[in-house]
Amino acid sequence: MVCAAPSLRRAFVPAVVVLIGVGGSVASSPADEPDCAAASLSALVSTTVGPLDVGAAAAALAERGRAPYSLLDVKEAAAACGLTLEARGCTLDEALSAGAPALLALQAPGHFLVALNQDQSSLQVVDGDAVKVVSRDALEARFRGVALVAISPALPGPRLVLTRAHEQADLVGLGESIVGIFPIRNDGDVPATVQVDSRPSCGVTAVLDTSEISPHGTGNLVVGVRVAGFGAFLPAVRVRTNDPSRRLLWFTVGGRTPPGLTVFPTSVELVCDNMPGGRATEAPVAITGSPETDVTDVQVQGVPATAEQTRQADQNGVRFWELTLRPSPSAGPGRYAGEVAVRTTVAGRPSSVHVPLTLLVRPNLVASCGMVFYGFVDQGTAPGATTIRLRTRSGEPFRILAVETTDPRVEARARLDGGTVRVSISTAAPGLISADVVVHTDVPLEDTLCLPVYADIRPGSRSPPAGTGVGATHSPGGR
């Protein structure tokens, strides 16, 4: 439900303010932070009765005066919204013994938050607009000994009980997945409906094995988290129910991924030439990590290159590695894209980091013309032959072993000197020519050179001159 301001009409049973010998403490326990009272009231009402946004909660408190607000102010504002709160002077264990959400007053500085669930060493709380898991000892040290506990009317209906609401993993490696399985038991005499209310964040899945839990039955919520970053993580999943005392259930999965590797540069590009001495290029990659980090494997993926670990050192509490990347001698001309995958263990947990890598190998064999382009040609005409001269950038001699074409209308002949290819086309029939002249050579790693040929032969009545023919494959001895 939404508590409407400023009238604050009561949508549920009229509230009864119950003070149990702690009226002075309740009235004199203000929160030093002006917004935490409204945030705590909103969380407490939304969890137990129905939706109440922070703005409406702030308006309900404003009816009682100005901030800072005391627990008595929160108690009276909650009553106006249909929620009965019982004020207790108690220990932290006593405040949580009822198994219901409780608003706790803290000190140093004065602060309010809502406790949802507990285990032996921690508490699941709503603090401001975030669900957190905090140390029980740290919270107990700040607890003022005063709390507001939600009191639910004894009405027939479902009554949901959680045996656990938080899954804690210690160290988790980057890319690992952890799973929390949370039983939800219905101790009531009416079936309970449950539904995942919040859309899980990226990398988080939440699945209920049933949408209705029968009386004295149990359902399970399975929450999966795939770790995608370093540091602490605590995604929360919210489940909406028809339990009149627990409209919302919160479940959390927490852990920590130790600081991983820092890599510089973040991407690498290698450029080399396919000629003697042309591959004498390399690029260093510096990697730093914590002393508890070990590099277990380095692999280059998708690129013909090698990665060699050339140095490792520990200095000033930092572990340092240096990798040297070099192009592989077997890499032919072209552009390659891939990555360097660095696999590690951080405090015994697997992790990895990926460095994008590109390699450009420039060819040794070059042609005076990269494409034979005739454009529009009339049928029956005799366009002149095109001569293409080949050479190596290194100046080394080479031989043309064979020449072939991918279209019978294209003729290609190689000269005996091994450096010239003559290309001509037949225009006997109209149509589009889009073919390749394939030159086979003895240049290392460049045994094939493709030269595109393009012509658009338009229909016409002229016949081709006598003696024009087409050859598809020729040896270097052709003229």
Helices and strands as residue ranges (DSSP letters): E 18-19, H 23-27, H 36-48, H 54-62, H 71-80, E 84-89, H 92-96, E 102-106, E 111-118, E 122-127, E 130-135, H 136-142, E 143-151, E 160-162, E 166-171, E 177-186, E 192-196, E 204-208, E 212-213, E 218-226, E 231-233, E 236-243, E 246-257, E 262-264, E 268-273, E 283-289, E 293-301, E 305-315, E 318-327, E 334-346, E 349-362, E 365-367, E 372-378, E 386-392, E 400-405, E 410-414, E 420-425, E 431-441, E 448-458, E 473-474
